[in-house]
């Protein structure tokens, strides 16, 4: 996937590839929508079909009313994203991350 999307990738941390997961980030919603559409089209061109039903969208602008569209479908909006074993929160709250780490410690 890295070779197929090489020209679409931006410097870290704006594009992160981890196994079969892709995290795209942008300061502007419209740019993120264009990026997501470009990635979806490029991967499909090489026979890789991202499951857009599982794709999620998170914004730190809690007043943002709309969502991101890819191929005419709205992406599901979420308040938490799990990325590389860390949890990112739309409001910057660390509670979800702390609870996850405490629960992991109790399992040991």
C-alpha positions as CSV (number, residue, x, y, z in Angstrom):
1,X,0.0,0.0,0.0
2,X,2.9,2.3,0.7
3,X,4.2,2.1,-2.9
4,X,0.7,2.5,-4.4
5,X,-0.1,5.7,-2.5
6,X,3.4,7.2,-2.3
7,X,2.5,10.4,-4.2
8,X,-0.6,10.9,-2.0
9,X,1.2,10.7,1.3
10,X,2.2,13.8,3.2
11,X,4.8,14.3,5.9
12,X,4.1,12.8,9.3
13,X,1.9,13.2,11.2
14,X,-0.5,14.2,8.4
15,X,-0.6,10.7,6.9
16,X,0.0,7.6,9.0
17,X,0.1,4.0,7.6
18,X,-0.1,1.2,10.1
19,X,-0.6,-2.3,8.7
20,X,-3.9,-2.1,6.9
21,X,-5.1,1.1,8.7
22,X,-4.7,4.5,7.3
23,X,-5.1,7.8,9.3
24,X,-5.4,11.0,7.3
25,X,-5.3,14.4,9.0
26,X,-5.9,17.9,7.8
27,X,-6.6,21.3,9.2
28,X,-9.5,21.9,6.7
29,X,-12.5,19.6,6.3
30,X,-12.6,20.1,2.5
31,X,-9.0,19.1,2.2
32,X,-9.6,16.0,4.2
33,X,-12.6,15.1,2.1
34,X,-10.4,15.4,-1.1
35,X,-7.6,13.4,0.5
36,X,-10.0,10.6,1.6
37,X,-11.6,10.4,-1.9
38,X,-8.2,10.3,-3.6
39,X,-7.0,7.5,-1.3
40,X,-10.2,5.5,-1.9
41,X,-9.9,5.9,-5.7
42,X,-6.2,5.0,-5.8
43,X,-6.6,1.9,-3.6
44,X,-9.5,0.7,-5.7
45,X,-7.4,1.2,-8.9
46,X,-5.0,-1.4,-7.6
47,X,-7.8,-3.8,-6.4
48,X,-7.7,-2.7,-2.8
49,X,-11.1,-1.8,-1.5
50,X,-11.2,0.1,1.7
51,X,-14.3,-0.6,3.8
52,X,-15.9,2.8,4.0
53,X,-18.6,1.5,6.2
54,X,-16.0,1.0,8.9
55,X,-14.3,4.4,8.2
56,X,-14.7,7.0,10.9
57,X,-14.3,10.8,11.0
58,X,-13.3,12.9,14.0
59,X,-13.1,16.6,14.3
60,X,-11.9,18.8,17.2
61,X,-14.4,21.4,16.2
62,X,-17.4,20.2,18.2
63,X,-19.7,22.8,16.6
64,X,-19.1,21.3,13.1
65,X,-22.5,20.2,11.9
66,X,-21.6,18.2,8.8
67,X,-19.6,15.2,8.0
68,X,-17.1,14.0,5.4
69,X,-18.4,12.3,2.2
70,X,-16.6,9.6,0.2
71,X,-18.2,8.3,-3.0
72,X,-21.4,10.0,-2.0
73,X,-21.6,8.3,1.4
74,X,-21.3,10.0,4.8
75,X,-18.5,8.8,7.0
76,X,-19.5,8.0,10.6
77,X,-18.5,10.7,13.0
78,X,-16.9,9.6,16.3
79,X,-15.6,11.3,19.4
80,X,-12.8,8.8,19.9
81,X,-10.3,7.3,17.5
82,X,-7.9,4.4,18.4
83,X,-4.6,4.8,16.6
84,X,-1.4,2.9,17.4
85,X,-2.7,1.8,20.8
86,X,-3.5,5.3,21.8
87,X,-6.9,6.9,22.0
88,X,-7.5,10.3,20.5
89,X,-10.4,12.3,21.7
90,X,-12.3,15.1,19.9
91,X,-12.5,17.2,23.0
92,X,-9.0,16.5,24.3
93,X,-10.2,14.5,27.2
94,X,-7.9,11.8,28.4
95,X,-10.5,9.8,30.4
96,X,-10.9,7.1,27.7
97,X,-7.1,6.6,27.5
98,X,-6.7,6.5,31.3
99,X,-9.6,4.0,31.7
100,X,-8.1,1.7,29.0
101,X,-4.7,1.7,30.7
102,X,-6.1,1.1,34.1
103,X,-8.2,-1.8,32.8
104,X,-5.1,-3.3,31.1
105,X,-3.1,-3.0,34.4
106,X,-5.9,-4.8,36.3
107,X,-5.8,-7.7,33.8
108,X,-2.1,-8.4,34.6
